[in-house]
Amino acid sequence: MALSLAERTEQLNAEQRLLVKADRDIEEGWLRLRNQEDLVRELRTDGHDTRQAERLVELLQQTLVEWERHRTLIEQRVIYLREQVDPASPGGR
């Protein structure tokens, strides 16, 4: 069954909210990563074992890569839904 314009518009609005959240989460994630990298440098300078802290940096980096991939999927869905809601607009914009 095909979705109505109202249903597609509702989906578009929901995806746009998810895109805003993804942007915010990614920005906060990069901030956490930079903070962790600063902590690793401090620990290293003070002569502490940094293996676990370095592992956390790696995990944060991997997580951010996945978040950015997910954000791209959300963005593609937004573009698709915009085209469904307003086919006359180029790229749905």
Jmol script that loads the backbone (N, CA, C; Angstrom):
load data "model"
ATOM      1  N   MET A   1       0.845  -1.177   0.000  1.00  0.00           N
ATOM      2  CA  MET A   1       0.000   0.000   0.000  1.00  0.00           C
ATOM      3  C   MET A   1       0.889   1.237   0.000  1.00  0.00           C
ATOM      4  N   ALA A   2       0.587   2.172  -0.844  1.00  0.00           N
ATOM      5  CA  ALA A   2       1.371   3.404  -0.947  1.00  0.00           C
ATOM      6  C   ALA A   2       1.059   4.331   0.225  1.00  0.00           C
ATOM      7  N   LEU A   3       2.084   5.051   0.628  1.00  0.00           N
ATOM      8  CA  LEU A   3       1.903   5.996   1.725  1.00  0.00           C
ATOM      9  C   LEU A   3       1.277   7.284   1.210  1.00  0.00           C
ATOM     10  N   SER A   4       0.467   7.888   2.050  1.00  0.00           N
ATOM     11  CA  SER A   4      -0.137   9.165   1.689  1.00  0.00           C
ATOM     12  C   SER A   4       0.898  10.277   1.828  1.00  0.00           C
ATOM     13  N   LEU A   5       0.598  11.420   1.265  1.00  0.00           N
ATOM     14  CA  LEU A   5       1.481  12.579   1.374  1.00  0.00           C
ATOM     15  C   LEU A   5       1.675  12.962   2.839  1.00  0.00           C
ATOM     16  N   ALA A   6       0.619  12.879   3.620  1.00  0.00           N
ATOM     17  CA  ALA A   6       0.712  13.218   5.045  1.00  0.00           C
ATOM     18  C   ALA A   6       1.650  12.258   5.776  1.00  0.00           C
ATOM     19  N   GLU A   7       1.565  10.971   5.433  1.00  0.00           N
ATOM     20  CA  GLU A   7       2.446   9.987   6.071  1.00  0.00           C
ATOM     21  C   GLU A   7       3.904  10.210   5.673  1.00  0.00           C
ATOM     22  N   ARG A   8       4.126  10.516   4.404  1.00  0.00           N
ATOM     23  CA  ARG A   8       5.497  10.789   3.959  1.00  0.00           C
ATOM     24  C   ARG A   8       6.034  12.064   4.596  1.00  0.00           C
ATOM     25  N   THR A   9       5.177  13.053   4.719  1.00  0.00           N
ATOM     26  CA  THR A   9       5.589  14.302   5.375  1.00  0.00           C
ATOM     27  C   THR A   9       5.934  14.039   6.837  1.00  0.00           C
ATOM     28  N   GLU A  10       5.144  13.207   7.483  1.00  0.00           N
ATOM     29  CA  GLU A  10       5.418  12.833   8.874  1.00  0.00           C
ATOM     30  C   GLU A  10       6.750  12.097   8.981  1.00  0.00           C
ATOM     31  N   GLN A  11       7.010  11.179   8.055  1.00  0.00           N
ATOM     32  CA  GLN A  11       8.286  10.466   8.043  1.00  0.00           C
ATOM     33  C   GLN A  11       9.445  11.431   7.794  1.00  0.00           C
ATOM     34  N   LEU A  12       9.254  12.364   6.877  1.00  0.00           N
ATOM     35  CA  LEU A  12      10.285  13.357   6.581  1.00  0.00           C
ATOM     36  C   LEU A  12      10.606  14.169   7.827  1.00  0.00           C
ATOM     37  N   ASN A  13       9.586  14.618   8.516  1.00  0.00           N
ATOM     38  CA  ASN A  13       9.806  15.397   9.740  1.00  0.00           C
ATOM     39  C   ASN A  13      10.555  14.590  10.795  1.00  0.00           C
ATOM     40  N   ALA A  14      10.194  13.325  10.926  1.00  0.00           N
ATOM     41  CA  ALA A  14      10.864  12.459  11.899  1.00  0.00           C
ATOM     42  C   ALA A  14      12.330  12.262  11.524  1.00  0.00           C
ATOM     43  N   GLU A  15      12.601  12.031  10.244  1.00  0.00           N
ATOM     44  CA  GLU A  15      13.985  11.841   9.790  1.00  0.00           C
ATOM     45  C   GLU A  15      14.801  13.129   9.952  1.00  0.00           C
ATOM     46  N   GLN A  16      14.174  14.270   9.721  1.00  0.00           N
ATOM     47  CA  GLN A  16      14.883  15.539   9.900  1.00  0.00           C
ATOM     48  C   GLN A  16      15.252  15.742  11.369  1.00  0.00           C
ATOM     49  N   ARG A  17      14.363  15.343  12.272  1.00  0.00           N
ATOM     50  CA  ARG A  17      14.694  15.415  13.705  1.00  0.00           C
ATOM     51  C   ARG A  17      15.856  14.481  14.037  1.00  0.00           C
ATOM     52  N   LEU A  18      15.841  13.290  13.444  1.00  0.00           N
ATOM     53  CA  LEU A  18      16.943  12.347  13.661  1.00  0.00           C
ATOM     54  C   LEU A  18      18.260  12.903  13.123  1.00  0.00           C
ATOM     55  N   LEU A  19      18.192  13.614  12.007  1.00  0.00           N
ATOM     56  CA  LEU A  19      19.396  14.206  11.425  1.00  0.00           C
ATOM     57  C   LEU A  19      19.972  15.282  12.350  1.00  0.00           C
ATOM     58  N   VAL A  20      19.106  16.097  12.923  1.00  0.00           N
ATOM     59  CA  VAL A  20      19.559  17.119  13.878  1.00  0.00           C
ATOM     60  C   VAL A  20      20.196  16.452  15.091  1.00  0.00           C
ATOM     61  N   LYS A  21      19.564  15.387  15.591  1.00  0.00           N
ATOM     62  CA  LYS A  21      20.116  14.662  16.741  1.00  0.00           C
ATOM     63  C   LYS A  21      21.458  14.033  16.391  1.00  0.00           C
ATOM     64  N   ALA A  22      21.556  13.446  15.211  1.00  0.00           N
ATOM     65  CA  ALA A  22      22.818  12.827  14.785  1.00  0.00           C
ATOM     66  C   ALA A  22      23.923  13.875  14.716  1.00  0.00           C
ATOM     67  N   ASP A  23      23.616  15.034  14.170  1.00  0.00           N
ATOM     68  CA  ASP A  23      24.617  16.113  14.104  1.00  0.00           C
ATOM     69  C   ASP A  23      25.086  16.504  15.501  1.00  0.00           C
ATOM     70  N   ARG A  24      24.135  16.640  16.407  1.00  0.00           N
ATOM     71  CA  ARG A  24      24.474  17.020  17.786  1.00  0.00           C
ATOM     72  C   ARG A  24      25.300  15.925  18.470  1.00  0.00           C
ATOM     73  N   ASP A  25      24.894  14.681  18.294  1.00  0.00           N
ATOM     74  CA  ASP A  25      25.619  13.563  18.906  1.00  0.00           C
ATOM     75  C   ASP A  25      27.047  13.467  18.369  1.00  0.00           C
ATOM     76  N   ILE A  26      27.204  13.667  17.066  1.00  0.00           N
ATOM     77  CA  ILE A  26      28.537  13.600  16.459  1.00  0.00           C
ATOM     78  C   ILE A  26      29.406  14.737  16.984  1.00  0.00           C
ATOM     79  N   GLU A  27      28.845  15.923  17.053  1.00  0.00           N
ATOM     80  CA  GLU A  27      29.612  17.060  17.571  1.00  0.00           C
ATOM     81  C   GLU A  27      30.062  16.801  19.018  1.00  0.00           C
ATOM     82  N   GLU A  28      29.156  16.301  19.839  1.00  0.00           N
ATOM     83  CA  GLU A  28      29.499  15.987  21.228  1.00  0.00           C
ATOM     84  C   GLU A  28      30.512  14.847  21.294  1.00  0.00           C
ATOM     85  N   GLY A  29      30.397  13.894  20.383  1.00  0.00           N
ATOM     86  CA  GLY A  29      31.341  12.785  20.337  1.00  0.00           C
ATOM     87  C   GLY A  29      32.751  13.252  20.023  1.00  0.00           C
ATOM     88  N   TRP A  30      32.882  14.177  19.070  1.00  0.00           N
ATOM     89  CA  TRP A  30      34.209  14.719  18.748  1.00  0.00           C
ATOM     90  C   TRP A  30      34.786  15.465  19.944  1.00  0.00           C
ATOM     91  N   LEU A  31      33.935  16.152  20.687  1.00  0.00           N
ATOM     92  CA  LEU A  31      34.398  16.850  21.893  1.00  0.00           C
ATOM     93  C   LEU A  31      34.903  15.839  22.930  1.00  0.00           C
ATOM     94  N   ARG A  32      34.158  14.765  23.136  1.00  0.00           N
ATOM     95  CA  ARG A  32      34.594  13.721  24.073  1.00  0.00           C
ATOM     96  C   ARG A  32      35.916  13.113  23.627  1.00  0.00           C
ATOM     97  N   LEU A  33      36.050  12.878  22.331  1.00  0.00           N
ATOM     98  CA  LEU A  33      37.287  12.302  21.809  1.00  0.00           C
ATOM     99  C   LEU A  33      38.469  13.233  22.067  1.00  0.00           C
ATOM    100  N   ARG A  34      38.303  14.517  21.778  1.00  0.00           N
ATOM    101  CA  ARG A  34      39.398  15.468  22.032  1.00  0.00           C
ATOM    102  C   ARG A  34      39.745  15.523  23.520  1.00  0.00           C
ATOM    103  N   ASN A  35      38.738  15.495  24.380  1.00  0.00           N
ATOM    104  CA  ASN A  35      38.995  15.488  25.827  1.00  0.00           C
ATOM    105  C   ASN A  35      39.775  14.243  26.240  1.00  0.00           C
ATOM    106  N   GLN A  36      39.390  13.103  25.701  1.00  0.00           N
ATOM    107  CA  GLN A  36      40.087  11.859  26.032  1.00  0.00           C
ATOM    108  C   GLN A  36      41.528  11.897  25.535  1.00  0.00           C
ATOM    109  N   GLU A  37      41.735  12.437  24.346  1.00  0.00           N
ATOM    110  CA  GLU A  37      43.099  12.548  23.816  1.00  0.00           C
ATOM    111  C   GLU A  37      43.947  13.463  24.712  1.00  0.00           C
ATOM    112  N   ASP A  38      43.345  14.528  25.218  1.00  0.00           N
ATOM    113  CA  ASP A  38      44.057  15.412  26.150  1.00  0.00           C
ATOM    114  C   ASP A  38      44.437  14.664  27.427  1.00  0.00           C
ATOM    115  N   LEU A  39      43.501  13.859  27.926  1.00  0.00           N
ATOM    116  CA  LEU A  39      43.771  13.083  29.137  1.00  0.00           C
ATOM    117  C   LEU A  39      44.899  12.080  28.911  1.00  0.00           C
ATOM    118  N   VAL A  40      44.919  11.455  27.756  1.00  0.00           N
ATOM    119  CA  VAL A  40      45.984  10.497  27.441  1.00  0.00           C
ATOM    120  C   VAL A  40      47.330  11.204  27.456  1.00  0.00           C
ATOM    121  N   ARG A  41      47.389  12.381  26.850  1.00  0.00           N
ATOM    122  CA  ARG A  41      48.648  13.135  26.840  1.00  0.00           C
ATOM    123  C   ARG A  41      49.092  13.484  28.264  1.00  0.00           C
ATOM    124  N   GLU A  42      48.148  13.897  29.096  1.00  0.00           N
ATOM    125  CA  GLU A  42      48.483  14.226  30.488  1.00  0.00           C
ATOM    126  C   GLU A  42      48.996  13.002  31.234  1.00  0.00           C
ATOM    127  N   LEU A  43      48.295  11.888  31.057  1.00  0.00           N
ATOM    128  CA  LEU A  43      48.726  10.651  31.730  1.00  0.00           C
ATOM    129  C   LEU A  43      50.119  10.242  31.272  1.00  0.00           C
ATOM    130  N   ARG A  44      50.340  10.303  29.971  1.00  0.00           N
ATOM    131  CA  ARG A  44      51.642   9.924  29.419  1.00  0.00           C
ATOM    132  C   ARG A  44      52.739  10.844  29.972  1.00  0.00           C
ATOM    133  N   THR A  45      52.471  12.131  30.008  1.00  0.00           N
ATOM    134  CA  THR A  45      53.438  13.106  30.517  1.00  0.00           C
ATOM    135  C   THR A  45      53.780  12.817  31.981  1.00  0.00           C
ATOM    136  N   ASP A  46      52.768  12.374  32.743  1.00  0.00           N
ATOM    137  CA  ASP A  46      52.986  12.070  34.156  1.00  0.00           C
ATOM    138  C   ASP A  46      53.549  10.668  34.385  1.00  0.00           C
ATOM    139  N   GLY A  47      53.796   9.938  33.304  1.00  0.00           N
ATOM    140  CA  GLY A  47      54.413   8.627  33.410  1.00  0.00           C
ATOM    141  C   GLY A  47      53.463   7.481  33.706  1.00  0.00           C
ATOM    142  N   HIS A  48      52.178   7.686  33.524  1.00  0.00           N
ATOM    143  CA  HIS A  48      51.188   6.638  33.798  1.00  0.00           C
ATOM    144  C   HIS A  48      51.023   5.705  32.600  1.00  0.00           C
ATOM    145  N   ASP A  49      50.529   4.512  32.904  1.00  0.00           N
ATOM    146  CA  ASP A  49      50.186   3.546  31.858  1.00  0.00           C
ATOM    147  C   ASP A  49      48.940   4.080  31.127  1.00  0.00           C
ATOM    148  N   THR A  50      49.032   4.235  29.825  1.00  0.00           N
ATOM    149  CA  THR A  50      47.939   4.829  29.051  1.00  0.00           C
ATOM    150  C   THR A  50      47.231   3.824  28.146  1.00  0.00           C
ATOM    151  N   ARG A  51      47.530   2.549  28.293  1.00  0.00           N
ATOM    152  CA  ARG A  51      46.957   1.562  27.370  1.00  0.00           C
ATOM    153  C   ARG A  51      45.430   1.572  27.354  1.00  0.00           C
ATOM    154  N   GLN A  52      44.810   1.587  28.511  1.00  0.00           N
ATOM    155  CA  GLN A  52      43.340   1.573  28.554  1.00  0.00           C
ATOM    156  C   GLN A  52      42.762   2.884  28.018  1.00  0.00           C
ATOM    157  N   ALA A  53      43.392   3.978  28.352  1.00  0.00           N
ATOM    158  CA  ALA A  53      42.927   5.280  27.862  1.00  0.00           C
ATOM    159  C   ALA A  53      43.077   5.369  26.349  1.00  0.00           C
ATOM    160  N   GLU A  54      44.171   4.823  25.828  1.00  0.00           N
ATOM    161  CA  GLU A  54      44.374   4.805  24.375  1.00  0.00           C
ATOM    162  C   GLU A  54      43.344   3.917  23.696  1.00  0.00           C
ATOM    163  N   ARG A  55      43.003   2.820  24.333  1.00  0.00           N
ATOM    164  CA  ARG A  55      41.970   1.921  23.789  1.00  0.00           C
ATOM    165  C   ARG A  55      40.633   2.649  23.720  1.00  0.00           C
ATOM    166  N   LEU A  56      40.347   3.440  24.744  1.00  0.00           N
ATOM    167  CA  LEU A  56      39.105   4.216  24.732  1.00  0.00           C
ATOM    168  C   LEU A  56      39.109   5.216  23.574  1.00  0.00           C
ATOM    169  N   VAL A  57      40.244   5.840  23.307  1.00  0.00           N
ATOM    170  CA  VAL A  57      40.356   6.760  22.171  1.00  0.00           C
ATOM    171  C   VAL A  57      40.023   6.015  20.876  1.00  0.00           C
ATOM    172  N   GLU A  58      40.572   4.830  20.714  1.00  0.00           N
ATOM    173  CA  GLU A  58      40.293   4.034  19.510  1.00  0.00           C
ATOM    174  C   GLU A  58      38.808   3.705  19.388  1.00  0.00           C
ATOM    175  N   LEU A  59      38.200   3.316  20.504  1.00  0.00           N
ATOM    176  CA  LEU A  59      36.777   2.984  20.485  1.00  0.00           C
ATOM    177  C   LEU A  59      35.927   4.210  20.167  1.00  0.00           C
ATOM    178  N   LEU A  60      36.290   5.351  20.725  1.00  0.00           N
ATOM    179  CA  LEU A  60      35.562   6.581  20.416  1.00  0.00           C
ATOM    180  C   LEU A  60      35.678   6.928  18.934  1.00  0.00           C
ATOM    181  N   GLN A  61      36.865   6.760  18.377  1.00  0.00           N
ATOM    182  CA  GLN A  61      37.062   7.028  16.948  1.00  0.00           C
ATOM    183  C   GLN A  61      36.201   6.101  16.097  1.00  0.00           C
ATOM    184  N   GLN A  62      36.212   4.815  16.433  1.00  0.00           N
ATOM    185  CA  GLN A  62      35.414   3.843  15.679  1.00  0.00           C
ATOM    186  C   GLN A  62      33.920   4.153  15.789  1.00  0.00           C
ATOM    187  N   THR A  63      33.493   4.536  16.973  1.00  0.00           N
ATOM    188  CA  THR A  63      32.092   4.878  17.184  1.00  0.00           C
ATOM    189  C   THR A  63      31.696   6.078  16.339  1.00  0.00           C
ATOM    190  N   LEU A  64      32.559   7.082  16.301  1.00  0.00           N
ATOM    191  CA  LEU A  64      32.254   8.275  15.511  1.00  0.00           C
ATOM    192  C   LEU A  64      32.178   7.959  14.024  1.00  0.00           C
ATOM    193  N   VAL A  65      33.028   7.081  13.553  1.00  0.00           N
ATOM    194  CA  VAL A  65      32.960   6.672  12.144  1.00  0.00           C
ATOM    195  C   VAL A  65      31.592   6.048  11.859  1.00  0.00           C
ATOM    196  N   GLU A  66      31.141   5.174  12.756  1.00  0.00           N
ATOM    197  CA  GLU A  66      29.835   4.529  12.569  1.00  0.00           C
ATOM    198  C   GLU A  66      28.700   5.540  12.678  1.00  0.00           C
ATOM    199  N   TRP A  67      28.791   6.478  13.605  1.00  0.00           N
ATOM    200  CA  TRP A  67      27.769   7.520  13.726  1.00  0.00           C
ATOM    201  C   TRP A  67      27.695   8.351  12.452  1.00  0.00           C
ATOM    202  N   GLU A  68      28.849   8.670  11.878  1.00  0.00           N
ATOM    203  CA  GLU A  68      28.861   9.464  10.650  1.00  0.00           C
ATOM    204  C   GLU A  68      28.276   8.672   9.480  1.00  0.00           C
ATOM    205  N   ARG A  69      28.534   7.375   9.440  1.00  0.00           N
ATOM    206  CA  ARG A  69      27.910   6.532   8.407  1.00  0.00           C
ATOM    207  C   ARG A  69      26.393   6.519   8.571  1.00  0.00           C
ATOM    208  N   HIS A  70      25.956   6.394   9.800  1.00  0.00           N
ATOM    209  CA  HIS A  70      24.523   6.379  10.077  1.00  0.00           C
ATOM    210  C   HIS A  70      23.901   7.719   9.712  1.00  0.00           C
ATOM    211  N   ARG A  71      24.607   8.808  10.006  1.00  0.00           N
ATOM    212  CA  ARG A  71      24.117  10.137   9.659  1.00  0.00           C
ATOM    213  C   ARG A  71      23.932  10.255   8.150  1.00  0.00           C
ATOM    214  N   THR A  72      24.861   9.695   7.388  1.00  0.00           N
ATOM    215  CA  THR A  72      24.764   9.728   5.925  1.00  0.00           C
ATOM    216  C   THR A  72      23.504   8.998   5.455  1.00  0.00           C
ATOM    217  N   LEU A  73      23.201   7.875   6.086  1.00  0.00           N
ATOM    218  CA  LEU A  73      21.987   7.135   5.733  1.00  0.00           C
ATOM    219  C   LEU A  73      20.738   7.949   6.039  1.00  0.00           C
ATOM    220  N   ILE A  74      20.732   8.620   7.176  1.00  0.00           N
ATOM    221  CA  ILE A  74      19.592   9.473   7.534  1.00  0.00           C
ATOM    222  C   ILE A  74      19.455  10.594   6.501  1.00  0.00           C
ATOM    223  N   GLU A  75      20.576  11.203   6.152  1.00  0.00           N
ATOM    224  CA  GLU A  75      20.556  12.296   5.178  1.00  0.00           C
ATOM    225  C   GLU A  75      20.004  11.813   3.831  1.00  0.00           C
ATOM    226  N   GLN A  76      20.427  10.633   3.413  1.00  0.00           N
ATOM    227  CA  GLN A  76      19.919  10.079   2.150  1.00  0.00           C
ATOM    228  C   GLN A  76      18.415   9.835   2.232  1.00  0.00           C
ATOM    229  N   ARG A  77      17.958   9.374   3.372  1.00  0.00           N
ATOM    230  CA  ARG A  77      16.514   9.142   3.559  1.00  0.00           C
ATOM    231  C   ARG A  77      15.756  10.463   3.516  1.00  0.00           C
ATOM    232  N   VAL A  78      16.309  11.514   4.121  1.00  0.00           N
ATOM    233  CA  VAL A  78      15.672  12.832   4.089  1.00  0.00           C
ATOM    234  C   VAL A  78      15.541  13.310   2.645  1.00  0.00           C
ATOM    235  N   ILE A  79      16.602  13.169   1.875  1.00  0.00           N
ATOM    236  CA  ILE A  79      16.569  13.594   0.466  1.00  0.00           C
ATOM    237  C   ILE A  79      15.494  12.809  -0.292  1.00  0.00           C
ATOM    238  N   TYR A  80      15.456  11.510  -0.086  1.00  0.00           N
ATOM    239  CA  TYR A  80      14.457  10.671  -0.748  1.00  0.00           C
ATOM    240  C   TYR A  80      13.046  11.120  -0.385  1.00  0.00           C
ATOM    241  N   LEU A  81      12.801  11.332   0.905  1.00  0.00           N
ATOM    242  CA  LEU A  81      11.460  11.723   1.341  1.00  0.00           C
ATOM    243  C   LEU A  81      11.091  13.113   0.845  1.00  0.00           C
ATOM    244  N   ARG A  82      12.056  14.022   0.799  1.00  0.00           N
ATOM    245  CA  ARG A  82      11.773  15.355   0.240  1.00  0.00           C
ATOM    246  C   ARG A  82      11.325  15.234  -1.212  1.00  0.00           C
ATOM    247  N   GLU A  83      11.972  14.363  -1.954  1.00  0.00           N
ATOM    248  CA  GLU A  83      11.593  14.158  -3.354  1.00  0.00           C
ATOM    249  C   GLU A  83      10.187  13.566  -3.453  1.00  0.00           C
ATOM    250  N   GLN A  84       9.813  12.732  -2.488  1.00  0.00           N
ATOM    251  CA  GLN A  84       8.480  12.138  -2.478  1.00  0.00           C
ATOM    252  C   GLN A  84       7.419  13.174  -2.107  1.00  0.00           C
ATOM    253  N   VAL A  85       7.772  14.048  -1.189  1.00  0.00           N
ATOM    254  CA  VAL A  85       6.820  15.053  -0.715  1.00  0.00           C
ATOM    255  C   VAL A  85       6.666  16.171  -1.746  1.00  0.00           C
ATOM    256  N   ASP A  86       7.788  16.582  -2.387  1.00  0.00           N
ATOM    257  CA  ASP A  86       7.756  17.673  -3.362  1.00  0.00           C
ATOM    258  C   ASP A  86       8.601  17.286  -4.576  1.00  0.00           C
ATOM    259  N   PRO A  87       8.039  16.489  -5.477  1.00  0.00           N
ATOM    260  CA  PRO A  87       8.792  15.993  -6.626  1.00  0.00           C
ATOM    261  C   PRO A  87       9.290  17.084  -7.565  1.00  0.00           C
ATOM    262  N   ALA A  88       8.706  18.259  -7.532  1.00  0.00           N
ATOM    263  CA  ALA A  88       9.109  19.334  -8.449  1.00  0.00           C
ATOM    264  C   ALA A  88      10.402  20.022  -8.039  1.00  0.00           C
ATOM    265  N   SER A  89      10.766  19.864  -6.772  1.00  0.00           N
ATOM    266  CA  SER A  89      11.966  20.549  -6.304  1.00  0.00           C
ATOM    267  C   SER A  89      13.206  19.720  -6.616  1.00  0.00           C
ATOM    268  N   PRO A  90      14.288  20.374  -7.085  1.00  0.00           N
ATOM    269  CA  PRO A  90      15.528  19.633  -7.391  1.00  0.00           C
ATOM    270  C   PRO A  90      16.133  19.045  -6.126  1.00  0.00           C
ATOM    271  N   GLY A  91      16.372  17.763  -6.124  1.00  0.00           N
ATOM    272  CA  GLY A  91      16.947  17.097  -4.954  1.00  0.00           C
ATOM    273  C   GLY A  91      16.017  17.135  -3.759  1.00  0.00           C
ATOM    274  N   GLY A  92      14.761  17.444  -4.013  1.00  0.00           N
ATOM    275  CA  GLY A  92      13.800  17.524  -2.924  1.00  0.00           C
ATOM    276  C   GLY A  92      13.927  18.789  -2.119  1.00  0.00           C
ATOM    277  N   ARG A  93      14.692  19.756  -2.613  1.00  0.00           N
ATOM    278  CA  ARG A  93      14.886  21.007  -1.864  1.00  0.00           C
ATOM    279  C   ARG A  93      14.225  22.151  -2.570  1.00  0.00           C
TER     280      ARG A  93
END
end "model"
wireframe off; spacefill off
backbone 0.3
color backbone group
